[in-house]
Amino acid sequence: AGAITGGEVTVDKCDPADLDALTAKMRESGFKVTQEKDSVTVAVADEGSGLRAEDLEHVFDKFYHGQASPGAGLGLSICRAVVQAHDGRIWAENRPEKGAIFRFTLPLGEANGH
């Protein structure tokens, strides 16, 4: 496992192939990156119908299908596995105006002075 560096942000203990898979799953919508003292957060928002309340707690479960979701039900569970393998956190929530937002946070590496 190496380190992924973007500008001044370095995330240690990352497998570049894992992160490529993670970001590929989240790239279809535009994403926003924010850096805090000891972590970086990536947010991906859409303007779809949002998630049903009962889907929010299961959306990252393997083989889970929400309302009319295409695919095998593996994409978001893969994202969760990659994020957790890098000591991060991933979650989903509905946007107040319309759609859903998916976020994940990863700890920053020592190259950032930590």
C-alpha positions in Angstrom: 0.0 0.0 0.0 1.3 3.4 -0.9 0.2 7.0 -0.3 -2.1 9.0 -2.6 -1.1 12.6 -2.8 -3.3 15.3 -4.3 -2.0 18.9 -3.9 -1.1 19.1 -0.2 -3.4 16.2 0.8 -1.8 12.8 1.5 -3.7 9.8 2.6 -1.4 7.0 3.9 -2.0 3.3 3.9 -3.9 3.5 0.6 -4.0 0.9 -2.1 -4.2 3.0 -5.3 -6.3 0.3 -7.0 -8.8 0.3 -4.2 -9.1 4.1 -4.3 -9.5 4.0 -8.1 -12.4 1.5 -7.6 -13.9 3.7 -4.9 -13.8 7.0 -6.9 -14.9 5.3 -10.1 -18.1 4.3 -8.3 -18.7 7.8 -7.1 -17.5 9.8 -10.2 -20.7 9.7 -12.2 -21.9 12.8 -10.3 -19.6 15.7 -9.5 -17.8 15.4 -6.2 -16.5 17.9 -3.7 -13.4 17.4 -1.5 -12.8 19.2 1.8 -9.8 18.9 4.1 -9.9 19.2 7.8 -7.1 19.1 10.3 -6.7 15.3 10.3 -9.0 14.0 7.5 -10.3 14.6 4.0 -14.0 14.2 3.1 -15.3 13.5 -0.4 -19.0 14.3 -1.1 -20.9 13.2 -4.1 -24.4 14.6 -4.6 -27.2 13.9 -7.1 -30.5 15.5 -7.9 -32.5 12.3 -8.2 -35.5 11.2 -6.0 -33.3 10.7 -2.9 -33.3 7.6 -0.7 -36.2 6.2 1.2 -35.7 6.4 5.0 -35.6 2.6 5.2 -32.9 2.5 2.5 -30.5 4.8 4.3 -29.4 2.3 6.9 -29.0 -0.5 4.3 -27.8 1.2 1.2 -24.2 0.0 1.8 -25.2 -3.6 2.5 -24.0 -6.3 0.1 -26.7 -7.2 -2.5 -29.1 -4.5 -1.2 -31.4 -3.0 -3.7 -33.3 0.2 -3.0 -36.3 1.4 -4.9 -35.7 0.6 -8.6 -31.9 0.3 -8.2 -30.2 -1.3 -11.2 -27.1 -3.5 -10.8 -26.0 -6.3 -8.6 -26.2 -4.4 -5.3 -22.4 -4.5 -4.9 -21.2 -1.0 -5.8 -21.8 0.8 -2.5 -20.8 -2.3 -0.4 -17.5 -2.2 -2.3 -17.1 1.5 -1.5 -17.8 0.8 2.2 -15.2 -2.0 2.3 -12.5 0.2 0.7 -13.2 3.1 3.0 -13.3 0.9 6.1 -10.0 -0.8 5.0 -8.4 2.7 5.1 -9.8 3.5 8.5 -12.4 5.8 7.1 -16.2 6.3 7.4 -18.8 6.4 4.6 -22.5 7.4 4.9 -25.5 8.6 2.8 -28.2 11.2 3.5 -30.9 12.9 1.7 -30.4 16.5 0.5 -33.0 19.0 1.8 -33.7 20.3 -1.7 -33.7 17.1 -3.8 -31.6 14.0 -4.2 -29.0 12.2 -2.1 -25.5 12.9 -1.0 -22.9 10.2 -0.3 -19.8 11.1 1.7 -16.7 9.4 2.8 -13.9 10.5 5.1 -10.3 9.2 5.2 -7.6 10.1 7.8 -4.7 12.2 6.5 -1.2 10.8 6.5 1.9 12.0 8.3 3.0 14.0 5.3 0.6 16.6 6.4 2.4 17.2 9.7 0.5 14.7 11.9 
